[in-house]
Amino acid sequence: MSHDATELAKHNKAGSSLAVWQLQVWLLLSSRATQTIMRMALGPLLVYICGEFPCTASSKGEALSAFSLGYFSTQILGGVLGDYAGARKIIAISHVVAGLIMAFTPEVVDAAGLAGLWAATVCMGVLQGPLFPASMSYLAKWLPASERSWASSMLDSGITIGSLVVMPLSGKIAFAMGWRAAFRLYGVASIVFAAVWQRWSANHPADCTFISQEELSMLKGKTSFAATDSADCQKSTAPARGAREGLFMTSVQLLCNAQVWAVFLSHAAFNFGVYFQTSWTPIYYQESLNVRPEHASLDLTLPAFMNLIVKAGIAKPVFVWLHETRGFSLITCRRCFSVIGFLGAAFAYAALALVGNQEQSRTFVTVCFTIAMGLVGLHPSGFKANYMDLSVRSSGLISGLGNTIASISSFVGPLVVGALLAKQQSWPLVFASVAIVNVIAAVIFGRS
C-alpha cells in the first residue's frame, strides 16, 4: 500500500477496516464483474443456441460483435454525463435496464431467432456503454493520484473475476438447465447489484452519508475533490492543479496529442485480442478440439485465473518497486508494462498460428491462451492507468473517447474472425492476425 493509502486508511471510521474511498473501488470492481458476466456469456452460450438455430461462421461473428456495436455508441455520452451530471445514477440505471433486457432475451430469441438475439445484445451494449467512462469519472473524484494504478488494476480484476465466473459456469448452467436459464440468472444478478450500488455509492466524498470527517478532510487534500466541493463541482471550470492530478486538456488539445492517441490505439489493440479470446475460444475448443464448453471448464478458467494473479498479485508490487525503489518515472513503468504485455501475448498467439491445427494438443492450446491472458494482466498498470493521469476533471470524456475507439475494435474483430473462418477456414490465420495487432500496439505505445 502506498503512503497516501496508508495515511487515508488511518482516517476511516473507527472499527472499520475499509476506508470509504476503498469501498467505492470495490463497488466498481463488482460493477465490472457483473458487466463482464453479461457481456461474455454469449461466447459459451452461443454453442448451445446454435444447437437450436442454424448458424454459420459469419452469423456467429455478427452475434459476437453485436454488443460492441451498441457499446461504442454511448461511450462519449456516458463520459460527458458522468463528468457533469454525476456517475452514480448512470451506473445504477445501466445495470437495471441492461439486466431486464438480458433476463428477457430468451423470449426475444424464441420470437425472432438470431435476429432477435442480435437486437437484444445491441441494446445491452447501448445500456452498458456509459459504465466505463462513468466509472473513470466517478473514481477521479474519490482517489489520490498515487492509487490510480491500483484502482485501475482492481477494476480490471473485476473483468477477470467476471470471466472466471461466466466462462465455466455458462456451460454448466446451459447443460443442466438450458441456455435460457443462464440469461435469466445473469440478468437478475445485474439488478441485484444495482440495489447494492444505490445503497453504498456517492458521487462525491461530501455526498457520502457514512464517511468520517477525518477521511473527508484527507480526501479534500489528496484528490481532485480538493479543487472543488460537492456543491459547485458541476459549475466550476477551473482545471485541477498539480502534476499528481494530471494535465487538463481541452478537446482540441486532446485530439492533437500523440500520447493520448497512443493510449487510445493501445486500448483498441487490447480489446481486439481480449474479446477475441473470450468470445471465440469456446467455439474454437468445440470446432477444432471437439471439446464442448461444459467439458472445457478448466481450459476456459485457467487464462482468466492467470490474468487475475498477474493483476492482483504481481503487477502492483513490481510497479511499486520500479517506481518507488528504483526511481523510474510513472510513464516509463507504464510503458514497460504494456509493451511486455503486448509482445508476450503476440508470442503466445504466434505459437498457435505457427504450429497449426493438426499438431496442436488441448494442453498446448490452453497453455498458450493462459500465457496470453496472463500477460494482458499487465495493462491495467500500463496504458489503462493513463486515462486518469491525462485529466481529472474530464476523465469521463477522455475515457469515453478512448473506449469508443476500443469498442469499434471489439465490434470489427469478431466480424473479421467470422469472415476469415468463412472464407479461409483457417484458425492459424486468425491467430496470426491477433499476434500482428499486438505487435503493432507494442511499437505504438513503446514509442509514445
GURO-187580 format. One line per field, with one value per residue (C-alpha): residue number from 1; residue in three letters; x, y, z. Coordinates in Angstrom, 1 decimal, always signed. Layout:
num c(NUM ...)
residu c(ala ...)
c1 c(X ...)
c2 c(Y ...)
c3 c(Z ...)
This chain:
num c(1 2 3 4 5 6 7 8 9 10 11 12 13 14 15 16 17 18 19 20 21 22 23 24 25 26 27 28 29 30 31 32 33 34 35 36 37 38 39 40 41 42 43 44 45 46 47 48 49 50 51 52 53 54 55 56 57 58 59 60 61 62 63 64 65 66 67 68 69 70 71 72 73 74 75 76 77 78 79 80 81 82 83 84 85 86 87 88 89 90 91 92 93 94 95 96 97 98 99 100 101 102 103 104 105 106 107 108 109 110 111 112 113 114 115 116 117 118 119 120 121 122 123 124 125 126 127 128 129 130 131 132 133 134 135 136 137 138 139 140 141 142 143 144 145 146 147 148 149 150 151 152 153 154 155 156 157 158 159 160 161 162 163 164 165 166 167 168 169 170 171 172 173 174 175 176 177 178 179 180 181 182 183 184 185 186 187 188 189 190 191 192 193 194 195 196 197 198 199 200 201 202 203 204 205 206 207 208 209 210 211 212 213 214 215 216 217 218 219 220 221 222 223 224 225 226 227 228 229 230 231 232 233 234 235 236 237 238 239 240 241 242 243 244 245 246 247 248 249 250 251 252 253 254 255 256 257 258 259 260 261 262 263 264 265 266 267 268 269 270 271 272 273 274 275 276 277 278 279 280 281 282 283 284 285 286 287 288 289 290 291 292 293 294 295 296 297 298 299 300 301 302 303 304 305 306 307 308 309 310 311 312 313 314 315 316 317 318 319 320 321 322 323 324 325 326 327 328 329 330 331 332 333 334 335 336 337 338 339 340 341 342 343 344 345 346 347 348 349 350 351 352 353 354 355 356 357 358 359 360 361 362 363 364 365 366 367 368 369 370 371 372 373 374 375 376 377 378 379 380 381 382 383 384 385 386 387 388 389 390 391 392 393 394 395 396 397 398 399 400 401 402 403 404 405 406 407 408 409 410 411 412 413 414 415 416 417 418 419 420 421 422 423 424 425 426 427 428 429 430 431 432 433 434 435 436 437 438 439 440 441 442 443 444 445 446 447 448)
residu c(met ser his asp ala thr glu leu ala lys his asn lys ala gly ser ser leu ala val trp gln leu gln val trp leu leu leu ser ser arg ala thr gln thr ile met arg met ala leu gly pro leu leu val tyr ile cys gly glu phe pro cys thr ala ser ser lys gly glu ala leu ser ala phe ser leu gly tyr phe ser thr gln ile leu gly gly val leu gly asp tyr ala gly ala arg lys ile ile ala ile ser his val val ala gly leu ile met ala phe thr pro glu val val asp ala ala gly leu ala gly leu trp ala ala thr val cys met gly val leu gln gly pro leu phe pro ala ser met ser tyr leu ala lys trp leu pro ala ser glu arg ser trp ala ser ser met leu asp ser gly ile thr ile gly ser leu val val met pro leu ser gly lys ile ala phe ala met gly trp arg ala ala phe arg leu tyr gly val ala ser ile val phe ala ala val trp gln arg trp ser ala asn his pro ala asp cys thr phe ile ser gln glu glu leu ser met leu lys gly lys thr ser phe ala ala thr asp ser ala asp cys gln lys ser thr ala pro ala arg gly ala arg glu gly leu phe met thr ser val gln leu leu cys asn ala gln val trp ala val phe leu ser his ala ala phe asn phe gly val tyr phe gln thr ser trp thr pro ile tyr tyr gln glu ser leu asn val arg pro glu his ala ser leu asp leu thr leu pro ala phe met asn leu ile val lys ala gly ile ala lys pro val phe val trp leu his glu thr arg gly phe ser leu ile thr cys arg arg cys phe ser val ile gly phe leu gly ala ala phe ala tyr ala ala leu ala leu val gly asn gln glu gln ser arg thr phe val thr val cys phe thr ile ala met gly leu val gly leu his pro ser gly phe lys ala asn tyr met asp leu ser val arg ser ser gly leu ile ser gly leu gly asn thr ile ala ser ile ser ser phe val gly pro leu val val gly ala leu leu ala lys gln gln ser trp pro leu val phe ala ser val ala ile val asn val ile ala ala val ile phe gly arg ser)
c1 c(+0.0 +1.3 +2.0 -1.2 -3.3 -1.8 -2.5 -6.0 -6.8 -6.0 -8.9 -11.8 -14.4 -13.4 -13.9 -13.9 -11.0 -12.0 -11.8 -14.9 -12.8 -11.6 -15.2 -16.0 -13.3 -14.7 -18.2 -16.9 -15.0 -18.3 -19.9 -17.2 -17.6 -21.4 -21.0 -18.4 -20.6 -23.4 -21.1 -19.1 -21.9 -22.8 -19.4 -20.1 -23.9 -23.7 -22.6 -25.9 -28.0 -26.6 -27.8 -31.4 -31.0 -29.0 -25.6 -22.8 -19.3 -20.4 -23.6 -21.6 -19.3 -22.3 -23.8 -20.5 -19.9 -23.4 -22.7 -19.8 -21.9 -24.2 -21.4 -19.4 -22.4 -22.9 -19.3 -18.8 -22.3 -21.7 -18.4 -19.9 -22.9 -20.5 -18.4 -21.3 -24.4 -22.8 -21.9 -23.9 -27.4 -25.9 -24.3 -27.5 -29.8 -27.4 -27.4 -31.2 -32.2 -29.5 -30.4 -34.0 -33.1 -30.8 -33.4 -35.9 -33.5 -34.7 -38.2 -36.9 -34.8 -37.7 -39.8 -37.2 -34.4 -30.8 -32.0 -33.7 -30.5 -28.5 -31.0 -31.2 -27.4 -27.0 -29.5 -27.5 -24.3 -26.1 -27.1 -23.6 -21.7 -21.6 -20.2 -16.5 -16.3 -18.7 -16.6 -13.4 -15.2 -16.5 -13.1 -11.3 -13.2 -12.5 -8.9 -5.5 -3.2 -0.9 -3.7 -4.9 -2.7 -4.0 -7.6 -7.2 -5.9 -8.7 -11.4 -9.7 -9.7 -13.4 -13.4 -11.2 -13.4 -16.4 -14.6 -13.7 -17.4 -19.1 -16.8 -17.1 -20.5 -22.3 -21.6 -22.6 -25.9 -26.7 -26.0 -28.1 -30.9 -30.7 -29.1 -32.3 -31.8 -28.3 -29.6 -32.2 -29.8 -27.3 -30.0 -31.3 -27.7 -27.3 -30.5 -29.4 -26.1 -27.8 -29.6 -26.4 -24.7 -27.5 -27.2 -23.4 -22.3 -22.0 -21.0 -18.6 -17.0 -19.1 -22.3 -21.5 -23.6 -21.3 -17.8 -16.0 -14.9 -11.3 -11.4 -13.3 -10.7 -7.9 -9.6 -10.0 -6.3 -5.3 -7.8 -9.5 -12.1 -9.6 -10.3 -14.0 -16.6 -19.7 -22.0 -20.3 -18.3 -20.6 -20.3 -16.5 -14.5 -11.1 -8.8 -7.4 -3.9 -0.6 +1.1 -0.4 -3.9 -2.7 -2.8 -6.2 -6.7 -9.4 -11.0 -8.8 -5.6 -6.7 -7.2 -3.8 -1.8 +0.2 +0.5 -3.3 -3.7 -1.1 -3.3 -6.4 -4.8 -3.3 -6.8 -8.2 -5.5 -6.2 -9.9 -9.2 -7.1 -9.0 -12.5 -11.3 -10.1 -13.1 -15.7 -14.2 -12.3 -15.4 -16.2 -12.6 -12.4 -15.6 -14.8 -11.0 -10.6 -14.1 -14.5 -17.8 -18.0 -19.3 -16.2 -13.8 -14.3 -10.7 -9.4 -11.6 -10.9 -7.1 -6.4 -8.7 -7.2 -3.7 -4.8 -6.1 -2.8 -0.8 -3.1 -3.7 -0.5 +2.3 +1.8 +1.3 +4.4 +6.6 +5.2 +5.8 +9.3 +10.2 +8.7 +9.4 +12.6 +14.3 +13.2 +11.7 +9.0 +5.3 +5.2 +8.3 +6.9 +3.5 +5.2 +7.3 +4.3 +2.2 +5.0 +5.7 +2.0 +1.5 +4.7 +4.1 +0.5 +1.7 +4.3 +1.6 -0.8 +2.1 +2.9 -0.7 -0.5 +2.8 +2.0 -1.3 -4.5 -3.2 -0.3 -2.0 -2.9 -5.5 -2.8 -0.7 -3.7 -4.7 -1.1 -0.8 -4.2 -3.1 +0.2 -1.6 -4.2 -1.7 +0.5 -2.5 -2.9 -0.1 -2.1 -4.1 -0.9 +0.2 -1.8 -5.1 -4.0 -3.1 -6.8 -6.9 -3.5 -4.4 -7.1 -9.0 -12.0 -12.5 -11.5 -15.0 -14.9 -11.4 -12.3 -15.4 -13.4 -10.8 -13.3 -15.4 -12.3 -11.6 -15.2 -15.1 -12.2 -14.3 -17.1 -14.9 -12.8 -15.5 -16.6 -13.1 -12.7 -16.0 -15.1 -11.6 -13.2 -16.0 -13.6 -10.3 -11.4 -8.1 -7.7 -3.9 -4.6 -6.9 -4.2 -1.6 -3.8 -4.2 -0.5 +0.2 -2.2 -0.4 +3.0 +1.8 +0.4 +3.7 +5.5 +3.0 +2.8 +6.6 +7.4 +4.9)
c2 c(+0.0 +3.5 +6.2 +8.0 +4.9 +4.2 +7.7 +7.7 +4.3 +5.8 +8.2 +5.9 +5.3 +3.6 -0.1 -0.3 -1.9 -0.5 +3.2 +4.6 +5.5 +1.9 +0.7 +2.7 +0.9 -2.5 -1.5 -0.6 -3.9 -5.6 -3.5 -4.5 -8.2 -8.1 -6.2 -8.8 -11.7 -10.2 -9.3 -12.6 -15.0 -15.1 -16.8 -20.1 -19.9 -19.4 -23.0 -24.1 -21.5 -22.7 -26.2 -25.0 -22.3 -22.6 -20.7 -20.0 -18.7 -15.3 -15.3 -16.2 -13.3 -11.0 -12.1 -11.8 -8.3 -7.0 -6.0 -3.8 -2.1 -0.8 -0.4 +2.2 +4.3 +5.6 +5.9 +9.6 +10.4 +8.4 +10.1 +13.6 +12.7 +11.2 +14.4 +16.9 +15.1 +12.6 +8.9 +7.3 +7.3 +6.4 +3.3 +2.2 +2.8 +0.9 -2.2 -2.2 -1.8 -4.0 -6.7 -6.6 -6.9 -9.9 -11.6 -11.4 -12.2 -15.8 -14.7 -12.4 -15.2 -17.6 -15.0 -13.7 -16.2 -15.0 -11.6 -11.1 -12.2 -9.6 -6.9 -7.7 -7.8 -4.5 -2.9 -4.4 -2.8 +0.6 +0.4 -0.7 +1.7 +4.5 +2.2 +2.5 +6.3 +6.9 +4.7 +6.7 +10.0 +8.6 +7.4 +10.5 +12.4 +9.7 +8.6 +10.0 +10.1 +7.5 +5.0 +5.2 +2.3 +0.2 +1.2 +0.6 -2.9 -3.5 -2.6 -4.8 -7.5 -7.2 -8.1 -11.1 -12.3 -12.0 -14.1 -16.7 -17.0 -16.8 -18.9 -22.2 -21.5 -20.8 -24.2 -25.9 -24.0 -24.5 -28.2 -28.7 -26.2 -24.8 -21.6 -19.6 -20.1 -18.6 -15.4 -15.0 -15.7 -13.1 -10.5 -10.8 -10.6 -7.2 -5.8 -7.0 -5.3 -2.1 -2.1 -2.6 +0.2 +2.6 +2.0 +2.4 +4.8 +8.6 +10.9 +12.8 +12.3 +15.2 +13.5 +10.3 +10.0 +7.5 +8.9 +10.2 +13.9 +12.8 +10.8 +13.6 +16.1 +13.9 +13.3 +17.0 +17.4 +14.5 +14.1 +16.2 +16.8 +19.4 +21.6 +21.9 +21.0 +18.9 +22.0 +23.7 +20.9 +21.0 +24.7 +25.1 +25.4 +25.7 +22.8 +20.6 +21.7 +19.9 +17.0 +14.5 +15.4 +15.1 +17.6 +19.0 +19.2 +20.8 +18.6 +20.2 +19.7 +16.1 +15.2 +16.7 +14.9 +11.9 +10.3 +10.4 +8.6 +6.1 +5.2 +5.1 +2.8 +0.6 +0.2 -0.8 -3.5 -4.7 -5.1 -6.8 -9.5 -9.9 -10.1 -12.4 -14.9 -14.6 -14.7 -17.3 -19.8 -21.8 -22.1 -23.0 -25.7 -27.3 -26.9 -27.7 -29.9 -31.4 -30.2 -28.7 -25.8 -28.0 -30.2 -27.3 -25.6 -25.8 -24.8 -21.7 -20.8 -21.0 -18.0 -15.8 -17.1 -16.4 -12.9 -12.3 -13.5 -11.1 -8.1 -8.7 -10.4 -9.5 -6.2 -3.9 -4.9 -4.9 -1.5 +0.0 -1.5 +0.0 +3.4 +4.0 +1.9 +2.0 +5.6 +5.0 +7.5 +6.6 +6.8 +4.6 +2.0 +2.0 +1.9 -1.1 -3.0 -2.5 -3.3 -6.5 -7.3 -6.8 -8.6 -11.6 -12.1 -11.8 -14.6 -16.9 -16.3 -16.6 -20.0 -21.2 -19.8 -21.5 -24.9 -25.2 -27.1 -30.6 -30.5 -28.8 -30.6 -29.4 -28.8 -26.8 -24.6 -24.0 -23.1 -20.5 -18.9 -18.8 -17.1 -14.5 -13.6 -13.6 -11.0 -9.0 -8.5 -6.0 -3.4 -2.0 -0.8 +0.3 +2.2 +1.9 +3.9 +6.8 +7.6 +9.1 +10.7 +12.6 +14.6 +14.5 +16.8 +15.4 +11.8 +10.7 +12.4 +11.1 +7.6 +7.8 +8.7 +6.0 +3.3 +4.3 +3.6 +0.5 -0.7 -0.2 -2.6 -5.1 -4.7 -5.2 -8.0 -10.8 -9.8 -10.2 -13.5 -14.7 -13.7 -15.4 -18.6 -18.4 -17.8 -19.4 -22.0 -21.1 -20.7 -20.2 -17.2 -15.8 -16.3 -14.6 -11.6 -11.2 -11.5 -8.8 -6.4 -6.9 -6.2 -3.0 -1.8 -2.5 -0.4 +2.5 +2.6 +2.0 +5.0 +7.3)
c3 c(+0.0 -0.9 +1.6 +0.6 +1.0 +4.4 +5.6 +4.3 +5.8 +9.3 +8.9 +8.2 +10.8 +14.0 +13.9 +10.1 +8.3 +4.9 +4.1 +2.2 -0.8 -0.9 -0.7 -3.8 -5.7 -4.6 -5.7 -9.1 -9.2 -8.6 -11.4 -13.8 -12.8 -13.4 -16.7 -17.8 -17.0 -19.1 -22.0 -22.2 -21.5 -25.2 -26.2 -24.4 -24.7 -28.5 -28.8 -27.3 -29.1 -32.4 -31.4 -31.8 -34.5 -37.8 -37.5 -39.9 -39.1 -40.3 -38.3 -35.2 -35.8 -36.2 -32.9 -31.1 -32.4 -31.6 -28.0 -29.1 -31.8 -29.1 -26.6 -28.5 -29.4 -25.9 -24.6 -25.1 -23.9 -20.8 -20.2 -20.5 -18.3 -15.7 -15.6 -15.5 -14.2 -11.8 -12.5 -9.7 -11.3 -14.7 -13.3 -11.4 -14.4 -16.8 -14.6 -14.0 -17.7 -19.1 -16.6 -17.6 -21.3 -20.6 -18.5 -21.3 -24.2 -24.4 -25.2 -27.9 -29.4 -29.4 -31.2 -33.7 -33.8 -34.3 -35.4 -32.1 -30.3 -32.3 -31.4 -27.7 -27.5 -29.2 -26.7 -23.8 -25.3 -25.6 -21.9 -20.7 -22.9 -20.2 -17.5 -18.3 -18.8 -15.9 -13.6 -14.5 -13.9 -10.6 -9.3 -10.3 -7.6 -5.0 -5.5 -4.6 -7.7 -6.2 -6.0 -9.7 -10.9 -8.1 -8.8 -12.5 -11.7 -9.3 -11.8 -14.4 -11.9 -11.9 -15.6 -14.8 -11.9 -14.2 -16.7 -14.1 -13.3 -16.7 -18.8 -16.9 -15.3 -18.5 -20.0 -16.7 -16.5 -20.2 -20.0 -16.8 -17.3 -20.8 -22.1 -21.3 -17.6 -17.8 -19.5 -16.8 -13.9 -15.2 -15.8 -12.2 -10.8 -12.6 -11.0 -7.5 -7.9 -8.8 -5.4 -3.6 -5.6 -4.9 -1.1 -0.7 -3.5 -3.7 -6.5 -4.3 -0.8 +0.6 -0.6 +1.3 +4.4 +6.2 +5.6 +8.7 +8.8 +9.2 +5.9 +4.2 +5.2 +3.9 +0.6 +0.1 +0.3 -1.9 -4.7 -7.4 -4.8 -3.4 -6.4 -5.8 -3.3 -3.9 -4.1 -7.0 -8.8 -11.7 -12.2 -11.8 -14.9 -13.2 -14.1 -11.4 -10.5 -10.0 -11.7 -9.4 -10.7 -14.3 -17.2 -18.0 -21.8 -24.0 -26.6 -29.3 -27.4 -26.7 -30.3 -31.2 -28.5 -29.7 -26.3 -25.9 -29.3 -28.3 -25.3 -27.5 -30.1 -27.4 -25.9 -29.3 -29.7 -26.2 -26.9 -30.2 -28.5 -25.2 -26.7 -29.5 -26.9 -24.5 -27.3 -29.7 -27.5 -26.5 -30.3 -31.1 -28.5 -29.9 -33.6 -33.6 -30.5 -30.2 -26.6 -25.6 -23.1 -20.3 -20.6 -21.0 -17.7 -16.6 -20.1 -20.1 -16.5 -16.4 -18.7 -16.5 -13.3 -14.5 -15.6 -12.0 -10.5 -12.6 -11.9 -8.2 -7.1 -9.4 -11.2 -8.2 -6.2 -9.3 -10.3 -6.8 -6.7 -10.1 -9.4 -5.7 -5.1 -8.5 -9.3 -12.7 -13.7 -13.9 -17.7 -18.0 -15.8 -17.6 -21.0 -20.0 -18.5 -21.7 -24.1 -22.3 -22.2 -25.9 -27.0 -24.7 -25.9 -29.5 -28.9 -27.5 -30.4 -32.9 -31.4 -32.0 -35.6 -36.4 -35.0 -36.9 -36.1 -36.9 -34.4 -31.5 -28.4 -25.9 -23.3 -25.7 -26.7 -23.1 -22.1 -25.0 -24.1 -20.4 -21.2 -23.4 -20.9 -18.0 -19.7 -20.7 -16.9 -17.0 -18.9 -16.1 -14.6 -18.1 -20.7 -18.9 -15.8 -18.2 -18.5 -15.0 -15.4 -18.6 -16.9 -13.7 -14.4 -17.9 -17.2 -18.2 -21.6 -22.3 -21.2 -23.4 -26.5 -25.8 -25.1 -28.2 -30.4 -28.5 -28.8 -32.5 -32.5 -30.4 -33.0 -36.0 -34.5 -34.4 -37.9 -39.2 -37.5 -38.8 -42.3 -42.1 -40.9 -43.6 -46.5 -45.4 -42.8 -41.1 -37.4 -37.7 -39.9 -37.2 -34.5 -36.7 -37.2 -33.4 -32.9 -35.5 -33.9 -30.5 -32.0 -33.7 -30.3 -28.6 -31.1 -30.9 -27.1 -26.7 -28.8 -27.4)
